[in-house]
Amino acid sequence: MITFIPLTGFLGAGKTTTMTAAALALQKQGRRVAVITNDQGVELVDTKLARSELGSVAEVTGGCFCCKFEDLVEAIVTLVASDSVDTVIAEAVGSCTDLQATVVRPLRQYYGETMTIAPLTTVVDPMRYIAFDRAAQRAEPESDLSYLFRQQLLEADVIAVNKLDIVTAERASELRARLAAEYPNAAIVGYSAALGQGLDSLLESWTRPSGNDAVVLDVDYDRYAAAEAQLAWMNQELDLTVSAKGFDPTLWGRTALQRLSSWAAAEGAVIGHAKLTVELDEDDFVKLSLTEAGAAPTLDRAATATATQGRAVINARVACEPDALDNAITAAVEAADQVTGVTSSATSPVSFKPGYPRPVHRLASLGA
């Protein structure tokens, strides 16, 4: 019997870091674990990061699991057949919701004889929750993005509050209490995937019965689509070359994301997330990320050397028009090139907005 563990959560919550850390922890318990990444586009930073840590990794691109349901099933079957795994963890696109009805319930109905579906887990960035909650406390009209964020919490069996290393213990306790009061059907766990702290509580929550699997969200799909359409999505590859002296890939990445961060702050553009890798060879790459306009980039993985060439991949999800994001990324790359003496070669970035979500299945209940 295969165990399938579905993760959801807003952009930048740390789903990939959570998925990878949890997979490694389960492997130490003797489980054979594979992971699946998911995105509206292709060329995923998250897939590169997962493959640097784990042997069995697949991806579903071009849409969320709900709209690419058969692709998800095919990925699971392939991983089980080729790598003999017994556990699959999959992270949905960060702008996706209604997964109980469109992914979890269909998997239970059509594949329940061969697959155990763990509780649906929504990963939460505490600072993102605080920002959305602050707007609600001021009685501001609920934005479409805030609506999407709330729907992800409403359907969760487990609300996993990540990044507790960035808030005080008192604030962490307050957050968990607040979430428990607002979402009584969900188990609330807190941890730091980056530091590996508190993962035992998250793993244990996946062994309990689902407390919210009967929920049927009254999802306004027009608002859901509008929330996704607020975000421009951009994935780009670049070849980087420099003179014989080499260049610092971390400086290149940090400069590019800092320029993007400053631009977003000046424009008032919400950053869902922006991530990049600079790969020097197959095993040596740097990864940086950004989840807030005006903030400094976070170094998630350091490279071990300098190089005279490299390959960069940039993933950015920003609340702006696609052409504005294209221009911002072009300027960010130019700034990084200038600081490091790099010459970058790439096709022009082409940002897009996701289409209207059209799930393959939507089951109000098992047997529906």
Secondary structure by P-SEA (a helix, b strand, c coil): cbbbbbbbbccccaaaaaaaaaaaaaaaaccbbbbbbbccccccaaaaaaaacccbbbbbcccccccaaaaaaaaaaaaaaaccccbbbbbccccccccccccaaaaaaccccccccccbbbbbcaaaaaaaaaaaaacccccaaaaaaaaaaaacccccccccccccaaaaaaaaaaaaaacccbbbbbbbcccccaaaaaaaaaaccccccccccccaaaaaaaaaaabbbbbbbbbbbbccccccaaaaaaaaaaaaaaaaaaacccccbbbbbbbcccccbbbbbbcccccccccccccccccccbbbbbbbbccccaaaaaaaaaaaaaaaaaaccbbbbbccbbbbbbcccccccccccccc
